[in-house]
């Protein structure tokens, strides 16, 4: 079985007015449950990358094999999230 990791999700950019109130610096950890307070639209956008990172995979276009970025689907008020693999202790 592949290694399992948690994934730290951090807001790295936010423009306009986020309806949920996400702002640069907000952090969440995705483990066995969804993080409280995360926008469902954004979560849906980045969840596929979280699953890849959780099970040791990489994204071929990412410079860092332990990280990925994705934006929420609100093009008028984009929030960009960085997902980073962290080892479970």
BASE-150687 format. One record per atom (N, C-alpha, C, O, CB): residue number from 0; residue in one letter; atom name; y, z, x. Coordinates in nm, 3 decimals, decimal comma. Glycine has a CB too. Layout:
BEGIN
- NUM;A;CA;Y;Z;X
...
END
This chain:
BEGIN
- 0;X;N;-0,118;0,000;0,084
- 0;X;CA;0,000;0,000;0,000
- 0;X;C;0,125;0,000;0,088
- 0;X;O;0,127;0,066;0,192
- 0;X;CB;0,000;0,122;-0,095
- 1;X;N;0,225;-0,072;0,048
- 1;X;CA;0,349;-0,082;0,125
- 1;X;C;0,422;0,051;0,125
- 1;X;O;0,409;0,132;0,033
- 1;X;CB;0,439;-0,192;0,067
- 2;X;N;0,501;0,072;0,231
- 2;X;CA;0,586;0,191;0,235
- 2;X;C;0,680;0,190;0,116
- 2;X;O;0,720;0,084;0,067
- 2;X;CB;0,666;0,197;0,367
- 3;X;N;0,714;0,309;0,070
- 3;X;CA;0,810;0,322;-0,041
- 3;X;C;0,933;0,393;0,011
- 3;X;O;0,923;0,493;0,082
- 3;X;CB;0,747;0,400;-0,163
- 4;X;N;1,047;0,341;-0,024
- 4;X;CA;1,175;0,395;0,017
- 4;X;C;1,260;0,424;-0,106
- 4;X;O;1,237;0,367;-0,212
- 4;X;CB;1,248;0,298;0,113
- 5;X;N;1,356;0,513;-0,091
- 5;X;CA;1,463;0,524;-0,189
- 5;X;C;1,570;0,425;-0,147
- 5;X;O;1,569;0,376;-0,034
- 5;X;CB;1,519;0,671;-0,198
- 6;X;N;1,661;0,396;-0,237
- 6;X;CA;1,769;0,303;-0,207
- 6;X;C;1,901;0,367;-0,247
- 6;X;O;1,920;0,407;-0,361
- 6;X;CB;1,749;0,166;-0,279
- 7;X;N;1,992;0,376;-0,149
- 7;X;CA;2,126;0,427;-0,177
- 7;X;C;2,213;0,309;-0,217
- 7;X;O;2,220;0,209;-0,146
- 7;X;CB;2,187;0,503;-0,053
- 8;X;N;2,279;0,321;-0,330
- 8;X;CA;2,367;0,217;-0,382
- 8;X;C;2,510;0,270;-0,371
- 8;X;O;2,540;0,381;-0,416
- 8;X;CB;2,331;0,178;-0,531
- 9;X;N;2,598;0,190;-0,310
- 9;X;CA;2,736;0,232;-0,288
- 9;X;C;2,832;0,123;-0,334
- 9;X;O;2,809;0,005;-0,306
- 9;X;CB;2,761;0,267;-0,139
- 10;X;N;2,938;0,161;-0,404
- 10;X;CA;3,042;0,064;-0,442
- 10;X;C;3,126;0,036;-0,318
- 10;X;O;3,186;0,127;-0,261
- 10;X;CB;3,131;0,118;-0,561
- 11;X;N;3,129;-0,092;-0,276
- 11;X;CA;3,204;-0,128;-0,157
- 11;X;C;3,330;-0,209;-0,188
- 11;X;O;3,415;-0,229;-0,101
- 11;X;CB;3,116;-0,206;-0,062
- 12;X;N;3,343;-0,255;-0,312
- 12;X;CA;3,461;-0,330;-0,352
- 12;X;C;3,474;-0,323;-0,504
- 12;X;O;3,375;-0,329;-0,576
- 12;X;CB;3,452;-0,479;-0,304
- 13;X;N;3,598;-0,310;-0,552
- 13;X;CA;3,622;-0,310;-0,696
- 13;X;C;3,760;-0,368;-0,722
- 13;X;O;3,858;-0,323;-0,663
- 13;X;CB;3,609;-0,166;-0,755
- 14;X;N;3,766;-0,466;-0,809
- 14;X;CA;3,893;-0,530;-0,844
- 14;X;C;3,910;-0,527;-0,994
- 14;X;O;3,812;-0,532;-1,068
- 14;X;CB;3,900;-0,676;-0,791
- 15;X;N;4,032;-0,519;-1,038
- 15;X;CA;4,057;-0,514;-1,182
- 15;X;C;4,030;-0,376;-1,236
- 15;X;O;4,054;-0,275;-1,169
- 15;X;CB;3,972;-0,617;-1,255
- 16;X;N;3,980;-0,371;-1,358
- 16;X;CA;3,956;-0,245;-1,427
- 16;X;C;3,811;-0,238;-1,472
- 16;X;O;3,772;-0,305;-1,568
- 16;X;CB;4,053;-0,228;-1,547
- 17;X;N;3,732;-0,157;-1,404
- 17;X;CA;3,591;-0,141;-1,439
- 17;X;C;3,582;-0,059;-1,568
- 17;X;O;3,636;0,051;-1,576
- 17;X;CB;3,511;-0,071;-1,324
- 18;X;N;3,514;-0,113;-1,667
- 18;X;CA;3,503;-0,046;-1,798
- 18;X;C;3,431;0,089;-1,787
- 18;X;O;3,458;0,179;-1,867
- 18;X;CB;3,428;-0,136;-1,896
- 19;X;N;3,342;0,104;-1,692
- 19;X;CA;3,267;0,229;-1,674
- 19;X;C;3,343;0,324;-1,583
- 19;X;O;3,322;0,446;-1,587
- 19;X;CB;3,127;0,200;-1,616
- 20;X;N;3,432;0,269;-1,500
- 20;X;CA;3,510;0,352;-1,409
- 20;X;C;3,456;0,360;-1,267
- 20;X;O;3,495;0,449;-1,191
- 20;X;CB;3,519;0,488;-1,464
- 21;X;N;3,366;0,268;-1,231
- 21;X;CA;3,318;0,267;-1,093
- 21;X;C;3,435;0,239;-0,999
- 21;X;O;3,524;0,160;-1,031
- 21;X;CB;3,205;0,163;-1,073
- 22;X;N;3,432;0,304;-0,882
- 22;X;CA;3,537;0,283;-0,783
- 22;X;C;3,475;0,285;-0,644
- 22;X;O;3,364;0,335;-0,624
- 22;X;CB;3,648;0,392;-0,795
- 23;X;N;3,547;0,229;-0,548
- 23;X;CA;3,499;0,222;-0,410
- 23;X;C;3,463;0,363;-0,363
- 23;X;O;3,539;0,458;-0,381
- 23;X;CB;3,605;0,158;-0,317
- 24;X;N;3,346;0,372;-0,303
- 24;X;CA;3,298;0,500;-0,252
- 24;X;C;3,195;0,567;-0,341
- 24;X;O;3,121;0,654;-0,294
- 24;X;CB;3,412;0,592;-0,232
- 25;X;N;3,188;0,529;-0,468
- 25;X;CA;3,085;0,586;-0,557
- 25;X;C;2,948;0,557;-0,497
- 25;X;O;2,924;0,447;-0,446
- 25;X;CB;3,096;0,527;-0,702
- 26;X;N;2,857;0,655;-0,502
- 26;X;CA;2,722;0,638;-0,450
- 26;X;C;2,619;0,688;-0,551
- 26;X;O;2,643;0,785;-0,623
- 26;X;CB;2,706;0,711;-0,317
- 27;X;N;2,506;0,621;-0,552
- 27;X;CA;2,394;0,657;-0,637
- 27;X;C;2,267;0,639;-0,554
- 27;X;O;2,264;0,556;-0,464
- 27;X;CB;2,389;0,571;-0,767
- 28;X;N;2,165;0,716;-0,584
- 28;X;CA;2,035;0,695;-0,520
- 28;X;C;1,937;0,653;-0,628
- 28;X;O;1,923;0,719;-0,731
- 28;X;CB;1,986;0,824;-0,446
- 29;X;N;1,868;0,542;-0,603
- 29;X;CA;1,764;0,494;-0,693
- 29;X;C;1,631;0,534;-0,632
- 29;X;O;1,600;0,500;-0,518
- 29;X;CB;1,773;0,338;-0,716
- 30;X;N;1,553;0,606;-0,711
- 30;X;CA;1,422;0,651;-0,666
- 30;X;C;1,322;0,618;-0,776
- 30;X;O;1,293;0,501;-0,800
- 30;X;CB;1,422;0,804;-0,632
- 31;X;N;1,271;0,719;-0,842
- 31;X;CA;1,175;0,695;-0,950
- 31;X;C;1,243;0,680;-1,085
- 31;X;O;1,179;0,638;-1,182
- 31;X;CB;1,074;0,808;-0,956
- 32;X;N;1,370;0,714;-1,093
- 32;X;CA;1,444;0,703;-1,219
- 32;X;C;1,577;0,633;-1,194
- 32;X;O;1,623;0,623;-1,080
- 32;X;CB;1,468;0,843;-1,282
- 33;X;N;1,638;0,585;-1,300
- 33;X;CA;1,770;0,523;-1,287
- 33;X;C;1,875;0,631;-1,264
- 33;X;O;1,863;0,741;-1,318
- 33;X;CB;1,804;0,439;-1,412
- 34;X;N;1,976;0,601;-1,185
- 34;X;CA;2,079;0,701;-1,160
- 34;X;C;2,169;0,722;-1,281
- 34;X;O;2,205;0,626;-1,350
- 34;X;CB;2,163;0,661;-1,039
- 35;X;N;2,204;0,845;-1,307
- 35;X;CA;2,293;0,877;-1,419
- 35;X;C;2,432;0,822;-1,391
- 35;X;O;2,483;0,833;-1,279
- 35;X;CB;2,298;1,030;-1,444
- 36;X;N;2,493;0,764;-1,492
- 36;X;CA;2,631;0,718;-1,482
- 36;X;C;2,650;0,576;-1,433
- 36;X;O;2,763;0,529;-1,423
- 36;X;CB;2,704;0,808;-1,394
- 37;X;N;2,543;0,505;-1,403
- 37;X;CA;2,556;0,368;-1,354
- 37;X;C;2,567;0,272;-1,471
- 37;X;O;2,498;0,287;-1,572
- 37;X;CB;2,435;0,329;-1,264
- 38;X;N;2,654;0,175;-1,458
- 38;X;CA;2,670;0,071;-1,560
- 38;X;C;2,541;-0,009;-1,573
- 38;X;O;2,485;-0,054;-1,473
- 38;X;CB;2,790;-0,023;-1,524
- 39;X;N;2,493;-0,027;-1,695
- 39;X;CA;2,367;-0,099;-1,715
- 39;X;C;2,377;-0,246;-1,676
- 39;X;O;2,280;-0,303;-1,626
- 39;X;CB;2,324;-0,087;-1,859
- 40;X;N;2,493;-0,308;-1,697
- 40;X;CA;2,510;-0,448;-1,656
- 40;X;C;2,499;-0,463;-1,506
- 40;X;O;2,433;-0,554;-1,456
- 40;X;CB;2,644;-0,502;-1,704
- 41;X;N;2,565;-0,373;-1,433
- 41;X;CA;2,558;-0,376;-1,288
- 41;X;C;2,416;-0,344;-1,240
- 41;X;O;2,364;-0,410;-1,151
- 41;X;CB;2,659;-0,277;-1,227
- 42;X;N;2,355;-0,242;-1,300
- 42;X;CA;2,219;-0,204;-1,261
- 42;X;C;2,123;-0,322;-1,279
- 42;X;O;2,038;-0,348;-1,194
- 42;X;CB;2,172;-0,083;-1,344
- 43;X;N;2,137;-0,392;-1,389
- 43;X;CA;2,053;-0,508;-1,415
- 43;X;C;2,074;-0,616;-1,308
- 43;X;O;1,980;-0,685;-1,269
- 43;X;CB;2,083;-0,565;-1,554
- 44;X;N;2,198;-0,631;-1,260
- 44;X;CA;2,229;-0,733;-1,159
- 44;X;C;2,168;-0,698;-1,023
- 44;X;O;2,119;-0,788;-0,953
- 44;X;CB;2,380;-0,749;-1,145
- 45;X;N;2,170;-0,571;-0,983
- 45;X;CA;2,121;-0,539;-0,850
- 45;X;C;1,979;-0,484;-0,845
- 45;X;O;1,923;-0,469;-0,736
- 45;X;CB;2,213;-0,442;-0,787
- 46;X;N;1,920;-0,452;-0,959
- 46;X;CA;1,787;-0,394;-0,960
- 46;X;C;1,681;-0,480;-0,890
- 46;X;O;1,596;-0,424;-0,820
- 46;X;CB;1,745;-0,370;-1,102
- 47;X;N;1,681;-0,612;-0,904
- 47;X;CA;1,579;-0,690;-0,831
- 47;X;C;1,586;-0,668;-0,679
- 47;X;O;1,482;-0,663;-0,613
- 47;X;CB;1,597;-0,839;-0,860
- 48;X;N;1,706;-0,654;-0,624
- 48;X;CA;1,720;-0,629;-0,480
- 48;X;C;1,675;-0,488;-0,444
- 48;X;O;1,615;-0,467;-0,339
- 48;X;CB;1,867;-0,651;-0,436
- 49;X;N;1,703;-0,393;-0,532
- 49;X;CA;1,658;-0,255;-0,511
- 49;X;C;1,505;-0,252;-0,499
- 49;X;O;1,452;-0,188;-0,408
- 49;X;CB;1,705;-0,162;-0,626
- 50;X;N;1,435;-0,320;-0,588
- 50;X;CA;1,289;-0,320;-0,585
- 50;X;C;1,236;-0,381;-0,455
- 50;X;O;1,138;-0,331;-0,398
- 50;X;CB;1,234;-0,398;-0,706
- 51;X;N;1,298;-0,487;-0,409
- 51;X;CA;1,256;-0,548;-0,283
- 51;X;C;1,271;-0,448;-0,169
- 51;X;O;1,179;-0,430;-0,090
- 51;X;CB;1,338;-0,676;-0,254
- 52;X;N;1,388;-0,383;-0,161
- 52;X;CA;1,413;-0,287;-0,054
- 52;X;C;1,322;-0,165;-0,066
- 52;X;O;1,278;-0,112;0,036
- 52;X;CB;1,558;-0,243;-0,056
- 53;X;N;1,293;-0,120;-0,188
- 53;X;CA;1,208;-0,002;-0,208
- 53;X;C;1,068;-0,019;-0,149
- 53;X;O;1,007;0,078;-0,104
- 53;X;CB;1,197;0,028;-0,356
- 54;X;N;1,018;-0,140;-0,151
- 54;X;CA;0,882;-0,162;-0,107
- 54;X;C;0,872;-0,236;0,027
- 54;X;O;0,771;-0,300;0,056
- 54;X;CB;0,808;-0,239;-0,211
- 55;X;N;0,980;-0,226;0,108
- 55;X;CA;0,976;-0,275;0,245
- 55;X;C;1,009;-0,421;0,264
- 55;X;O;1,000;-0,471;0,376
- 55;X;CB;0,845;-0,251;0,298
- 56;X;N;1,047;-0,490;0,157
- 56;X;CA;1,080;-0,631;0,169
- 56;X;C;1,220;-0,654;0,225
- 56;X;O;1,299;-0,561;0,238
- 56;X;CB;1,067;-0,698;0,036
- 57;X;N;1,249;-0,778;0,257
- 57;X;CA;1,381;-0,816;0,306
- 57;X;C;1,432;-0,937;0,229
- 57;X;O;1,355;-1,011;0,168
- 57;X;CB;1,377;-0,845;0,458
- 58;X;N;1,562;-0,956;0,234
- 58;X;CA;1,625;-1,073;0,173
- 58;X;C;1,663;-1,169;0,285
- 58;X;O;1,737;-1,130;0,375
- 58;X;CB;1,751;-1,032;0,087
- 59;X;N;1,615;-1,292;0,282
- 59;X;CA;1,633;-1,382;0,396
- 59;X;C;1,778;-1,413;0,430
- 59;X;O;1,807;-1,449;0,544
- 59;X;CB;1,562;-1,510;0,369
- 60;X;N;1,870;-1,399;0,337
- 60;X;CA;2,010;-1,429;0,363
- 60;X;C;2,090;-1,307;0,412
- 60;X;O;2,207;-1,320;0,447
- 60;X;CB;2,074;-1,483;0,239
- 61;X;N;2,027;-1,191;0,414
- 61;X;CA;2,097;-1,069;0,453
- 61;X;C;2,094;-1,053;0,605
- 61;X;O;1,989;-1,069;0,668
- 61;X;CB;2,033;-0,947;0,385
- 62;X;N;2,209;-1,021;0,664
- 62;X;CA;2,217;-0,997;0,809
- 62;X;C;2,141;-0,871;0,848
- 62;X;O;2,084;-0,864;0,957
- 62;X;CB;2,363;-0,986;0,852
- 63;X;N;2,139;-0,772;0,758
- 63;X;CA;2,075;-0,643;0,784
- 63;X;C;1,947;-0,637;0,700
- 63;X;O;1,954;-0,644;0,578
- 63;X;CB;2,171;-0,524;0,750
- 64;X;N;1,831;-0,624;0,762
- 64;X;CA;1,706;-0,623;0,685
- 64;X;C;1,691;-0,501;0,593
- 64;X;O;1,606;-0,501;0,505
- 64;X;CB;1,589;-0,628;0,779
- 65;X;N;1,772;-0,399;0,613
- 65;X;CA;1,764;-0,278;0,531
- 65;X;C;1,871;-0,272;0,423
- 65;X;O;1,888;-0,168;0,359
- 65;X;CB;1,774;-0,156;0,618
- 66;X;N;1,945;-0,382;0,402
- 66;X;CA;2,056;-0,378;0,307
- 66;X;C;2,070;-0,510;0,232
- 66;X;O;2,021;-0,614;0,275
- 66;X;CB;2,186;-0,345;0,379
- 67;X;N;2,140;-0,501;0,119
- 67;X;CA;2,172;-0,619;0,039
- 67;X;C;2,299;-0,587;-0,039
- 67;X;O;2,335;-0,470;-0,054
- 67;X;CB;2,054;-0,658;-0,058
- 68;X;N;2,367;-0,689;-0,088
- 68;X;CA;2,484;-0,670;-0,173
- 68;X;C;2,468;-0,752;-0,300
- 68;X;O;2,402;-0,856;-0,302
- 68;X;CB;2,614;-0,708;-0,098
- 69;X;N;2,530;-0,702;-0,406
- 69;X;CA;2,530;-0,773;-0,534
- 69;X;C;2,652;-0,728;-0,613
- 69;X;O;2,702;-0,617;-0,595
- 69;X;CB;2,398;-0,747;-0,614
- 70;X;N;2,699;-0,814;-0,701
- 70;X;CA;2,815;-0,784;-0,784
- 70;X;C;2,775;-0,769;-0,930
- 70;X;O;2,677;-0,828;-0,976
- 70;X;CB;2,922;-0,894;-0,769
- 71;X;N;2,852;-0,689;-1,001
- 71;X;CA;2,829;-0,676;-1,144
- 71;X;C;2,862;-0,811;-1,210
- 71;X;O;2,930;-0,893;-1,150
- 71;X;CB;2,914;-0,560;-1,205
- 72;X;N;2,816;-0,833;-1,332
- 72;X;CA;2,837;-0,963;-1,396
- 72;X;C;2,977;-0,983;-1,457
- 72;X;O;3,003;-1,090;-1,511
- 72;X;CB;2,736;-0,980;-1,503
- 73;X;N;3,066;-0,884;-1,451
- 73;X;CA;3,201;-0,898;-1,506
- 73;X;C;3,290;-0,969;-1,404
- 73;X;O;3,350;-0,905;-1,318
- 73;X;CB;3,261;-0,758;-1,544
- 74;X;N;3,297;-1,101;-1,414
- 74;X;CA;3,372;-1,181;-1,317
- 74;X;C;3,521;-1,150;-1,315
- 74;X;O;3,587;-1,170;-1,213
- 74;X;CB;3,351;-1,328;-1,345
- 75;X;N;3,576;-1,102;-1,427
- 75;X;CA;3,719;-1,071;-1,433
- 75;X;C;3,751;-0,938;-1,366
- 75;X;O;3,865;-0,914;-1,326
- 75;X;CB;3,767;-1,068;-1,578
- 76;X;N;3,652;-0,850;-1,353
- 76;X;CA;3,671;-0,717;-1,295
- 76;X;C;3,552;-0,683;-1,205
- 76;X;O;3,479;-0,588;-1,231
- 76;X;CB;3,687;-0,610;-1,406
- 77;X;N;3,532;-0,761;-1,098
- 77;X;CA;3,409;-0,745;-1,021
- 77;X;C;3,400;-0,614;-0,943
- 77;X;O;3,496;-0,568;-0,880
- 77;X;CB;3,396;-0,859;-0,926
- 78;X;N;3,282;-0,557;-0,949
- 78;X;CA;3,246;-0,441;-0,868
- 78;X;C;3,131;-0,488;-0,779
- 78;X;O;3,032;-0,542;-0,829
- 78;X;CB;3,205;-0,315;-0,957
- 79;X;N;3,144;-0,469;-0,648
- 79;X;CA;3,040;-0,511;-0,554
- 79;X;C;2,969;-0,387;-0,502
- 79;X;O;3,031;-0,289;-0,462
- 79;X;CB;3,100;-0,595;-0,436
- 80;X;N;2,837;-0,394;-0,504
- 80;X;CA;2,752;-0,283;-0,464
- 80;X;C;2,674;-0,320;-0,339
- 80;X;O;2,626;-0,432;-0,326
- 80;X;CB;2,655;-0,243;-0,577
- 81;X;N;2,662;-0,225;-0,246
- 81;X;CA;2,573;-0,239;-0,133
- 81;X;C;2,452;-0,152;-0,159
- 81;X;O;2,465;-0,035;-0,194
- 81;X;CB;2,643;-0,200;0,001
- 82;X;N;2,334;-0,208;-0,142
- 82;X;CA;2,210;-0,133;-0,153
- 82;X;C;2,154;-0,116;-0,013
- 82;X;O;2,144;-0,213;0,063
- 82;X;CB;2,107;-0,206;-0,247
- 83;X;N;2,117;0,006;0,021
- 83;X;CA;2,065;0,035;0,155
- 83;X;C;1,936;0,117;0,143
- 83;X;O;1,931;0,220;0,078
- 83;X;CB;2,170;0,110;0,239
- 84;X;N;1,833;0,066;0,210
- 84;X;CA;1,703;0,133;0,212
- 84;X;C;1,717;0,264;0,291
- 84;X;O;1,774;0,267;0,399
- 84;X;CB;1,592;0,041;0,275
- 85;X;N;1,663;0,372;0,234
- 85;X;CA;1,658;0,501;0,307
- 85;X;C;1,517;0,555;0,298
- 85;X;O;1,453;0,546;0,194
- 85;X;CB;1,761;0,604;0,248
- 86;X;N;1,470;0,611;0,406
- 86;X;CA;1,333;0,663;0,410
- 86;X;C;1,324;0,792;0,330
- 86;X;O;1,411;0,878;0,337
- 86;X;CB;1,289;0,688;0,555
- 87;X;N;1,217;0,804;0,253
- 87;X;CA;1,190;0,926;0,177
- 87;X;C;1,140;1,029;0,275
- 87;X;O;1,051;1,003;0,356
- 87;X;CB;1,087;0,901;0,060
- 88;X;N;1,196;1,146;0,267
- 88;X;CA;1,157;1,254;0,359
- 88;X;C;1,046;1,337;0,301
- 88;X;O;1,000;1,432;0,364
- 88;X;CB;1,275;1,344;0,392
END
